[in-house]
Amino acid sequence: MFKSFLRDESGAQVMEYALVIAVISILLAIALRPLVTDTDLSNVVDLVRTCLGGVTCG
């Protein structure tokens, strides 16, 4: 029974996707950390909203 459990790969794809999402989330948290610590979070949200609105970012 344990050997068949080890050979079963039906959930392996879900685990791979979960690991990829976890790694991307960690990288985003590391990359965006300076934005959040240097300014208030609402200022960051306003900047993103402005940039997505087509106005010059800065």
PDB file of N, H, CA, C and O in Angstrom:
ATOM      1  N   MET A   1       0.820  -1.192   0.000  1.00  0.00           N
ATOM      2  CA  MET A   1       0.000   0.000   0.000  1.00  0.00           C
ATOM      3  C   MET A   1       0.867   1.260   0.000  1.00  0.00           C
ATOM      4  O   MET A   1       0.563   2.218  -0.712  1.00  0.00           O
ATOM      5  N   PHE A   2       1.930   1.269   0.782  1.00  0.00           N
ATOM      6  H   PHE A   2       2.177   0.491   1.360  1.00  0.00           H
ATOM      7  CA  PHE A   2       2.805   2.435   0.846  1.00  0.00           C
ATOM      8  C   PHE A   2       3.550   2.636  -0.471  1.00  0.00           C
ATOM      9  O   PHE A   2       3.767   3.771  -0.896  1.00  0.00           O
ATOM     10  N   LYS A   3       3.942   1.529  -1.121  1.00  0.00           N
ATOM     11  H   LYS A   3       3.765   0.607  -0.775  1.00  0.00           H
ATOM     12  CA  LYS A   3       4.644   1.628  -2.405  1.00  0.00           C
ATOM     13  C   LYS A   3       3.733   2.223  -3.471  1.00  0.00           C
ATOM     14  O   LYS A   3       4.172   3.040  -4.280  1.00  0.00           O
ATOM     15  N   SER A   4       2.473   1.818  -3.475  1.00  0.00           N
ATOM     16  H   SER A   4       2.116   1.154  -2.818  1.00  0.00           H
ATOM     17  CA  SER A   4       1.546   2.379  -4.458  1.00  0.00           C
ATOM     18  C   SER A   4       1.289   3.865  -4.178  1.00  0.00           C
ATOM     19  O   SER A   4       1.063   4.645  -5.103  1.00  0.00           O
ATOM     20  N   PHE A   5       1.324   4.244  -2.914  1.00  0.00           N
ATOM     21  H   PHE A   5       1.508   3.611  -2.163  1.00  0.00           H
ATOM     22  CA  PHE A   5       1.166   5.652  -2.554  1.00  0.00           C
ATOM     23  C   PHE A   5       2.339   6.476  -3.077  1.00  0.00           C
ATOM     24  O   PHE A   5       2.148   7.595  -3.554  1.00  0.00           O
ATOM     25  N   LEU A   6       3.553   5.927  -2.990  1.00  0.00           N
ATOM     26  H   LEU A   6       3.708   5.018  -2.603  1.00  0.00           H
ATOM     27  CA  LEU A   6       4.727   6.640  -3.474  1.00  0.00           C
ATOM     28  C   LEU A   6       4.737   6.760  -4.991  1.00  0.00           C
ATOM     29  O   LEU A   6       5.242   7.744  -5.530  1.00  0.00           O
ATOM     30  N   ARG A   7       4.186   5.768  -5.686  1.00  0.00           N
ATOM     31  H   ARG A   7       3.776   4.968  -5.248  1.00  0.00           H
ATOM     32  CA  ARG A   7       4.158   5.783  -7.152  1.00  0.00           C
ATOM     33  C   ARG A   7       3.036   6.654  -7.707  1.00  0.00           C
ATOM     34  O   ARG A   7       3.102   7.075  -8.862  1.00  0.00           O
ATOM     35  N   ASP A   8       2.030   6.927  -6.924  1.00  0.00           N
ATOM     36  H   ASP A   8       1.976   6.585  -5.986  1.00  0.00           H
ATOM     37  CA  ASP A   8       0.886   7.711  -7.384  1.00  0.00           C
ATOM     38  C   ASP A   8       1.302   9.174  -7.563  1.00  0.00           C
ATOM     39  O   ASP A   8       1.737   9.822  -6.611  1.00  0.00           O
ATOM     40  N   GLU A   9       1.166   9.684  -8.784  1.00  0.00           N
ATOM     41  H   GLU A   9       0.813   9.157  -9.557  1.00  0.00           H
ATOM     42  CA  GLU A   9       1.573  11.057  -9.078  1.00  0.00           C
ATOM     43  C   GLU A   9       0.387  11.943  -9.445  1.00  0.00           C
ATOM     44  O   GLU A   9       0.569  12.969 -10.100  1.00  0.00           O
ATOM     45  N   SER A  10      -0.799  11.576  -9.044  1.00  0.00           N
ATOM     46  H   SER A  10      -0.947  10.742  -8.511  1.00  0.00           H
ATOM     47  CA  SER A  10      -1.981  12.344  -9.441  1.00  0.00           C
ATOM     48  C   SER A  10      -2.012  13.737  -8.819  1.00  0.00           C
ATOM     49  O   SER A  10      -2.560  14.659  -9.423  1.00  0.00           O
ATOM     50  N   GLY A  11      -1.448  13.914  -7.647  1.00  0.00           N
ATOM     51  H   GLY A  11      -1.002  13.166  -7.156  1.00  0.00           H
ATOM     52  CA  GLY A  11      -1.442  15.226  -7.009  1.00  0.00           C
ATOM     53  C   GLY A  11      -0.141  15.976  -7.176  1.00  0.00           C
ATOM     54  O   GLY A  11       0.016  17.071  -6.635  1.00  0.00           O
ATOM     55  N   ALA A  12       0.797  15.406  -7.916  1.00  0.00           N
ATOM     56  H   ALA A  12       0.670  14.516  -8.355  1.00  0.00           H
ATOM     57  CA  ALA A  12       2.111  16.031  -8.063  1.00  0.00           C
ATOM     58  C   ALA A  12       2.026  17.361  -8.802  1.00  0.00           C
ATOM     59  O   ALA A  12       2.745  18.301  -8.465  1.00  0.00           O
ATOM     60  N   GLN A  13       1.168  17.451  -9.790  1.00  0.00           N
ATOM     61  H   GLN A  13       0.583  16.687 -10.063  1.00  0.00           H
ATOM     62  CA  GLN A  13       1.054  18.675 -10.564  1.00  0.00           C
ATOM     63  C   GLN A  13       0.520  19.823  -9.703  1.00  0.00           C
ATOM     64  O   GLN A  13       0.961  20.963  -9.846  1.00  0.00           O
ATOM     65  N   VAL A  14      -0.401  19.532  -8.833  1.00  0.00           N
ATOM     66  H   VAL A  14      -0.759  18.605  -8.717  1.00  0.00           H
ATOM     67  CA  VAL A  14      -0.939  20.559  -7.940  1.00  0.00           C
ATOM     68  C   VAL A  14       0.154  21.061  -7.005  1.00  0.00           C
ATOM     69  O   VAL A  14       0.246  22.261  -6.743  1.00  0.00           O
ATOM     70  N   MET A  15       0.969  20.166  -6.510  1.00  0.00           N
ATOM     71  H   MET A  15       0.894  19.191  -6.722  1.00  0.00           H
ATOM     72  CA  MET A  15       2.066  20.562  -5.623  1.00  0.00           C
ATOM     73  C   MET A  15       3.084  21.428  -6.362  1.00  0.00           C
ATOM     74  O   MET A  15       3.617  22.383  -5.797  1.00  0.00           O
ATOM     75  N   GLU A  16       3.351  21.095  -7.613  1.00  0.00           N
ATOM     76  H   GLU A  16       2.917  20.319  -8.072  1.00  0.00           H
ATOM     77  CA  GLU A  16       4.288  21.897  -8.398  1.00  0.00           C
ATOM     78  C   GLU A  16       3.755  23.313  -8.582  1.00  0.00           C
ATOM     79  O   GLU A  16       4.502  24.281  -8.442  1.00  0.00           O
ATOM     80  N   TYR A  17       2.477  23.438  -8.893  1.00  0.00           N
ATOM     81  H   TYR A  17       1.870  22.651  -9.007  1.00  0.00           H
ATOM     82  CA  TYR A  17       1.876  24.763  -9.034  1.00  0.00           C
ATOM     83  C   TYR A  17       1.916  25.520  -7.710  1.00  0.00           C
ATOM     84  O   TYR A  17       2.181  26.722  -7.692  1.00  0.00           O
ATOM     85  N   ALA A  18       1.661  24.840  -6.621  1.00  0.00           N
ATOM     86  H   ALA A  18       1.446  23.863  -6.635  1.00  0.00           H
ATOM     87  CA  ALA A  18       1.690  25.488  -5.309  1.00  0.00           C
ATOM     88  C   ALA A  18       3.092  25.992  -4.981  1.00  0.00           C
ATOM     89  O   ALA A  18       3.247  27.085  -4.435  1.00  0.00           O
ATOM     90  N   LEU A  19       4.107  25.208  -5.311  1.00  0.00           N
ATOM     91  H   LEU A  19       3.981  24.321  -5.755  1.00  0.00           H
ATOM     92  CA  LEU A  19       5.483  25.636  -5.062  1.00  0.00           C
ATOM     93  C   LEU A  19       5.854  26.837  -5.926  1.00  0.00           C
ATOM     94  O   LEU A  19       6.515  27.760  -5.450  1.00  0.00           O
ATOM     95  N   VAL A  20       5.442  26.833  -7.176  1.00  0.00           N
ATOM     96  H   VAL A  20       4.905  26.082  -7.563  1.00  0.00           H
ATOM     97  CA  VAL A  20       5.727  27.967  -8.060  1.00  0.00           C
ATOM     98  C   VAL A  20       5.052  29.230  -7.534  1.00  0.00           C
ATOM     99  O   VAL A  20       5.668  30.296  -7.506  1.00  0.00           O
ATOM    100  N   ILE A  21       3.801  29.118  -7.120  1.00  0.00           N
ATOM    101  H   ILE A  21       3.301  28.252  -7.143  1.00  0.00           H
ATOM    102  CA  ILE A  21       3.084  30.272  -6.576  1.00  0.00           C
ATOM    103  C   ILE A  21       3.749  30.763  -5.295  1.00  0.00           C
ATOM    104  O   ILE A  21       3.845  31.970  -5.073  1.00  0.00           O
ATOM    105  N   ALA A  22       4.205  29.849  -4.457  1.00  0.00           N
ATOM    106  H   ALA A  22       4.127  28.869  -4.637  1.00  0.00           H
ATOM    107  CA  ALA A  22       4.871  30.241  -3.214  1.00  0.00           C
ATOM    108  C   ALA A  22       6.171  30.988  -3.500  1.00  0.00           C
ATOM    109  O   ALA A  22       6.456  32.002  -2.864  1.00  0.00           O
ATOM    110  N   VAL A  23       6.953  30.494  -4.446  1.00  0.00           N
ATOM    111  H   VAL A  23       6.721  29.670  -4.963  1.00  0.00           H
ATOM    112  CA  VAL A  23       8.222  31.150  -4.780  1.00  0.00           C
ATOM    113  C   VAL A  23       7.969  32.535  -5.370  1.00  0.00           C
ATOM    114  O   VAL A  23       8.652  33.494  -5.011  1.00  0.00           O
ATOM    115  N   ILE A  24       7.003  32.645  -6.261  1.00  0.00           N
ATOM    116  H   ILE A  24       6.447  31.866  -6.552  1.00  0.00           H
ATOM    117  CA  ILE A  24       6.680  33.945  -6.852  1.00  0.00           C
ATOM    118  C   ILE A  24       6.189  34.916  -5.780  1.00  0.00           C
ATOM    119  O   ILE A  24       6.540  36.095  -5.809  1.00  0.00           O
ATOM    120  N   SER A  25       5.389  34.438  -4.845  1.00  0.00           N
ATOM    121  H   SER A  25       5.103  33.480  -4.822  1.00  0.00           H
ATOM    122  CA  SER A  25       4.887  35.293  -3.764  1.00  0.00           C
ATOM    123  C   SER A  25       6.021  35.801  -2.887  1.00  0.00           C
ATOM    124  O   SER A  25       6.038  36.969  -2.499  1.00  0.00           O
ATOM    125  N   ILE A  26       6.958  34.930  -2.578  1.00  0.00           N
ATOM    126  H   ILE A  26       6.943  33.981  -2.893  1.00  0.00           H
ATOM    127  CA  ILE A  26       8.105  35.335  -1.756  1.00  0.00           C
ATOM    128  C   ILE A  26       8.950  36.367  -2.492  1.00  0.00           C
ATOM    129  O   ILE A  26       9.378  37.358  -1.900  1.00  0.00           O
ATOM    130  N   LEU A  27       9.190  36.139  -3.783  1.00  0.00           N
ATOM    131  H   LEU A  27       8.842  35.334  -4.264  1.00  0.00           H
ATOM    132  CA  LEU A  27       9.977  37.093  -4.565  1.00  0.00           C
ATOM    133  C   LEU A  27       9.280  38.446  -4.667  1.00  0.00           C
ATOM    134  O   LEU A  27       9.933  39.487  -4.587  1.00  0.00           O
ATOM    135  N   LEU A  28       7.967  38.440  -4.843  1.00  0.00           N
ATOM    136  H   LEU A  28       7.437  37.595  -4.908  1.00  0.00           H
ATOM    137  CA  LEU A  28       7.224  39.703  -4.882  1.00  0.00           C
ATOM    138  C   LEU A  28       7.292  40.433  -3.541  1.00  0.00           C
ATOM    139  O   LEU A  28       7.445  41.654  -3.502  1.00  0.00           O
ATOM    140  N   ALA A  29       7.180  39.692  -2.461  1.00  0.00           N
ATOM    141  H   ALA A  29       7.056  38.701  -2.493  1.00  0.00           H
ATOM    142  CA  ALA A  29       7.251  40.315  -1.137  1.00  0.00           C
ATOM    143  C   ALA A  29       8.619  40.950  -0.913  1.00  0.00           C
ATOM    144  O   ALA A  29       8.717  42.038  -0.344  1.00  0.00           O
ATOM    145  N   ILE A  30       9.675  40.271  -1.359  1.00  0.00           N
ATOM    146  H   ILE A  30       9.596  39.387  -1.821  1.00  0.00           H
ATOM    147  CA  ILE A  30      11.028  40.817  -1.211  1.00  0.00           C
ATOM    148  C   ILE A  30      11.213  42.036  -2.110  1.00  0.00           C
ATOM    149  O   ILE A  30      11.805  43.032  -1.693  1.00  0.00           O
ATOM    150  N   ALA A  31      10.710  41.961  -3.337  1.00  0.00           N
ATOM    151  H   ALA A  31      10.229  41.152  -3.676  1.00  0.00           H
ATOM    152  CA  ALA A  31      10.892  43.061  -4.286  1.00  0.00           C
ATOM    153  C   ALA A  31      10.094  44.298  -3.897  1.00  0.00           C
ATOM    154  O   ALA A  31      10.556  45.418  -4.114  1.00  0.00           O
ATOM    155  N   LEU A  32       8.916  44.119  -3.330  1.00  0.00           N
ATOM    156  H   LEU A  32       8.541  43.209  -3.153  1.00  0.00           H
ATOM    157  CA  LEU A  32       8.054  45.252  -2.997  1.00  0.00           C
ATOM    158  C   LEU A  32       8.277  45.797  -1.592  1.00  0.00           C
ATOM    159  O   LEU A  32       7.698  46.820  -1.226  1.00  0.00           O
ATOM    160  N   ARG A  33       9.094  45.136  -0.818  1.00  0.00           N
ATOM    161  H   ARG A  33       9.565  44.306  -1.116  1.00  0.00           H
ATOM    162  CA  ARG A  33       9.313  45.574   0.561  1.00  0.00           C
ATOM    163  C   ARG A  33       9.855  47.003   0.668  1.00  0.00           C
ATOM    164  O   ARG A  33       9.378  47.755   1.518  1.00  0.00           O
ATOM    165  N   PRO A  34      10.831  47.411  -0.156  1.00  0.00           N
ATOM    166  CA  PRO A  34      11.304  48.805  -0.033  1.00  0.00           C
ATOM    167  C   PRO A  34      10.214  49.833  -0.304  1.00  0.00           C
ATOM    168  O   PRO A  34      10.230  50.915   0.282  1.00  0.00           O
ATOM    169  N   LEU A  35       9.284  49.519  -1.167  1.00  0.00           N
ATOM    170  H   LEU A  35       9.271  48.640  -1.644  1.00  0.00           H
ATOM    171  CA  LEU A  35       8.198  50.461  -1.446  1.00  0.00           C
ATOM    172  C   LEU A  35       7.312  50.660  -0.230  1.00  0.00           C
ATOM    173  O   LEU A  35       6.871  51.774   0.050  1.00  0.00           O
ATOM    174  N   VAL A  36       7.056  49.593   0.481  1.00  0.00           N
ATOM    175  H   VAL A  36       7.414  48.688   0.253  1.00  0.00           H
ATOM    176  CA  VAL A  36       6.148  49.657   1.621  1.00  0.00           C
ATOM    177  C   VAL A  36       6.829  50.273   2.833  1.00  0.00           C
ATOM    178  O   VAL A  36       6.181  50.996   3.590  1.00  0.00           O
ATOM    179  N   THR A  37       8.116  50.010   3.043  1.00  0.00           N
ATOM    180  H   THR A  37       8.643  49.422   2.429  1.00  0.00           H
ATOM    181  CA  THR A  37       8.791  50.534   4.225  1.00  0.00           C
ATOM    182  C   THR A  37       9.179  51.997   4.062  1.00  0.00           C
ATOM    183  O   THR A  37       9.256  52.723   5.053  1.00  0.00           O
ATOM    184  N   ASP A  38       9.430  52.454   2.817  1.00  0.00           N
ATOM    185  H   ASP A  38       9.368  51.864   2.011  1.00  0.00           H
ATOM    186  CA  ASP A  38       9.841  53.842   2.616  1.00  0.00           C
ATOM    187  C   ASP A  38       8.662  54.809   2.632  1.00  0.00           C
ATOM    188  O   ASP A  38       8.813  55.963   3.034  1.00  0.00           O
ATOM    189  N   THR A  39       7.519  54.359   2.208  1.00  0.00           N
ATOM    190  H   THR A  39       7.397  53.421   1.881  1.00  0.00           H
ATOM    191  CA  THR A  39       6.347  55.230   2.168  1.00  0.00           C
ATOM    192  C   THR A  39       5.170  54.514   2.803  1.00  0.00           C
ATOM    193  O   THR A  39       5.212  53.314   3.074  1.00  0.00           O
ATOM    194  N   ASP A  40       4.146  55.268   3.026  1.00  0.00           N
ATOM    195  H   ASP A  40       4.112  56.243   2.806  1.00  0.00           H
ATOM    196  CA  ASP A  40       2.923  54.689   3.572  1.00  0.00           C
ATOM    197  C   ASP A  40       2.279  53.796   2.515  1.00  0.00           C
ATOM    198  O   ASP A  40       2.410  54.058   1.319  1.00  0.00           O
ATOM    199  N   LEU A  41       1.598  52.767   2.940  1.00  0.00           N
ATOM    200  H   LEU A  41       1.491  52.554   3.911  1.00  0.00           H
ATOM    201  CA  LEU A  41       0.977  51.825   2.012  1.00  0.00           C
ATOM    202  C   LEU A  41      -0.047  52.516   1.118  1.00  0.00           C
ATOM    203  O   LEU A  41      -0.169  52.175  -0.058  1.00  0.00           O
ATOM    204  N   SER A  42      -0.767  53.462   1.649  1.00  0.00           N
ATOM    205  H   SER A  42      -0.669  53.739   2.605  1.00  0.00           H
ATOM    206  CA  SER A  42      -1.756  54.165   0.820  1.00  0.00           C
ATOM    207  C   SER A  42      -1.081  54.962  -0.285  1.00  0.00           C
ATOM    208  O   SER A  42      -1.635  55.095  -1.376  1.00  0.00           O
ATOM    209  N   ASN A  43       0.115  55.497  -0.020  1.00  0.00           N
ATOM    210  H   ASN A  43       0.565  55.390   0.866  1.00  0.00           H
ATOM    211  CA  ASN A  43       0.857  56.209  -1.062  1.00  0.00           C
ATOM    212  C   ASN A  43       1.273  55.258  -2.180  1.00  0.00           C
ATOM    213  O   ASN A  43       1.248  55.630  -3.353  1.00  0.00           O
ATOM    214  N   VAL A  44       1.654  54.042  -1.824  1.00  0.00           N
ATOM    215  H   VAL A  44       1.674  53.740  -0.871  1.00  0.00           H
ATOM    216  CA  VAL A  44       2.031  53.043  -2.824  1.00  0.00           C
ATOM    217  C   VAL A  44       0.823  52.678  -3.671  1.00  0.00           C
ATOM    218  O   VAL A  44       0.928  52.565  -4.893  1.00  0.00           O
ATOM    219  N   VAL A  45      -0.320  52.493  -3.029  1.00  0.00           N
ATOM    220  H   VAL A  45      -0.405  52.585  -2.037  1.00  0.00           H
ATOM    221  CA  VAL A  45      -1.540  52.154  -3.764  1.00  0.00           C
ATOM    222  C   VAL A  45      -1.916  53.296  -4.702  1.00  0.00           C
ATOM    223  O   VAL A  45      -2.314  53.055  -5.842  1.00  0.00           O
ATOM    224  N   ASP A  46      -1.795  54.533  -4.235  1.00  0.00           N
ATOM    225  H   ASP A  46      -1.472  54.729  -3.309  1.00  0.00           H
ATOM    226  CA  ASP A  46      -2.093  55.687  -5.091  1.00  0.00           C
ATOM    227  C   ASP A  46      -1.136  55.762  -6.277  1.00  0.00           C
ATOM    228  O   ASP A  46      -1.556  56.084  -7.388  1.00  0.00           O
ATOM    229  N   LEU A  47       0.134  55.471  -6.057  1.00  0.00           N
ATOM    230  H   LEU A  47       0.475  55.209  -5.154  1.00  0.00           H
ATOM    231  CA  LEU A  47       1.116  55.483  -7.139  1.00  0.00           C
ATOM    232  C   LEU A  47       0.799  54.422  -8.180  1.00  0.00           C
ATOM    233  O   LEU A  47       0.881  54.686  -9.379  1.00  0.00           O
ATOM    234  N   VAL A  48       0.442  53.231  -7.738  1.00  0.00           N
ATOM    235  H   VAL A  48       0.375  53.016  -6.764  1.00  0.00           H
ATOM    236  CA  VAL A  48       0.081  52.156  -8.666  1.00  0.00           C
ATOM    237  C   VAL A  48      -1.169  52.540  -9.443  1.00  0.00           C
ATOM    238  O   VAL A  48      -1.238  52.327 -10.653  1.00  0.00           O
ATOM    239  N   ARG A  49      -2.145  53.099  -8.765  1.00  0.00           N
ATOM    240  H   ARG A  49      -2.088  53.273  -7.781  1.00  0.00           H
ATOM    241  CA  ARG A  49      -3.383  53.527  -9.429  1.00  0.00           C
ATOM    242  C   ARG A  49      -3.086  54.593 -10.486  1.00  0.00           C
ATOM    243  O   ARG A  49      -3.651  54.558 -11.579  1.00  0.00           O
ATOM    244  N   THR A  50      -2.204  55.536 -10.165  1.00  0.00           N
ATOM    245  H   THR A  50      -1.745  55.564  -9.278  1.00  0.00           H
ATOM    246  CA  THR A  50      -1.835  56.583 -11.114  1.00  0.00           C
ATOM    247  C   THR A  50      -1.123  55.997 -12.324  1.00  0.00           C
ATOM    248  O   THR A  50      -1.425  56.356 -13.461  1.00  0.00           O
ATOM    249  N   CYS A  51      -0.189  55.104 -12.082  1.00  0.00           N
ATOM    250  H   CYS A  51       0.057  54.812 -11.157  1.00  0.00           H
ATOM    251  CA  CYS A  51       0.569  54.494 -13.179  1.00  0.00           C
ATOM    252  C   CYS A  51      -0.330  53.658 -14.077  1.00  0.00           C
ATOM    253  O   CYS A  51      -0.164  53.668 -15.297  1.00  0.00           O
ATOM    254  N   LEU A  52      -1.267  52.943 -13.500  1.00  0.00           N
ATOM    255  H   LEU A  52      -1.402  52.935 -12.510  1.00  0.00           H
ATOM    256  CA  LEU A  52      -2.176  52.124 -14.297  1.00  0.00           C
ATOM    257  C   LEU A  52      -3.191  52.976 -15.043  1.00  0.00           C
ATOM    258  O   LEU A  52      -3.772  52.526 -16.030  1.00  0.00           O
ATOM    259  N   GLY A  53      -3.406  54.192 -14.584  1.00  0.00           N
ATOM    260  H   GLY A  53      -2.934  54.557 -13.782  1.00  0.00           H
ATOM    261  CA  GLY A  53      -4.349  55.086 -15.240  1.00  0.00           C
ATOM    262  C   GLY A  53      -3.792  55.745 -16.489  1.00  0.00           C
ATOM    263  O   GLY A  53      -4.520  56.458 -17.180  1.00  0.00           O
ATOM    264  N   GLY A  54      -2.531  55.529 -16.793  1.00  0.00           N
ATOM    265  H   GLY A  54      -1.940  54.950 -16.232  1.00  0.00           H
ATOM    266  CA  GLY A  54      -1.934  56.081 -17.999  1.00  0.00           C
ATOM    267  C   GLY A  54      -1.237  57.406 -17.790  1.00  0.00           C
ATOM    268  O   GLY A  54      -0.698  57.974 -18.740  1.00  0.00           O
ATOM    269  N   VAL A  55      -1.235  57.912 -16.570  1.00  0.00           N
ATOM    270  H   VAL A  55      -1.672  57.451 -15.798  1.00  0.00           H
ATOM    271  CA  VAL A  55      -0.560  59.166 -16.269  1.00  0.00           C
ATOM    272  C   VAL A  55       0.914  58.856 -16.028  1.00  0.00           C
ATOM    273  O   VAL A  55       1.265  57.742 -15.638  1.00  0.00           O
ATOM    274  N   THR A  56       1.768  59.836 -16.261  1.00  0.00           N
ATOM    275  H   THR A  56       1.483  60.741 -16.579  1.00  0.00           H
ATOM    276  CA  THR A  56       3.200  59.638 -16.058  1.00  0.00           C
ATOM    277  C   THR A  56       3.481  59.274 -14.605  1.00  0.00           C
ATOM    278  O   THR A  56       3.029  59.953 -13.683  1.00  0.00           O
ATOM    279  N   CYS A  57       4.228  58.200 -14.416  1.00  0.00           N
ATOM    280  H   CYS A  57       4.595  57.648 -15.165  1.00  0.00           H
ATOM    281  CA  CYS A  57       4.570  57.746 -13.065  1.00  0.00           C
ATOM    282  C   CYS A  57       5.772  58.524 -12.561  1.00  0.00           C
ATOM    283  O   CYS A  57       6.591  59.011 -13.340  1.00  0.00           O
ATOM    284  N   GLY A  58       5.859  58.629 -11.248  1.00  0.00           N
ATOM    285  H   GLY A  58       5.194  58.234 -10.615  1.00  0.00           H
ATOM    286  CA  GLY A  58       7.038  59.300 -10.750  1.00  0.00           C
ATOM    287  C   GLY A  58       7.063  59.509  -9.319  1.00  0.00           C
ATOM    288  O   GLY A  58       8.023  60.071  -8.794  1.00  0.00           O
TER     289      GLY A  58
END
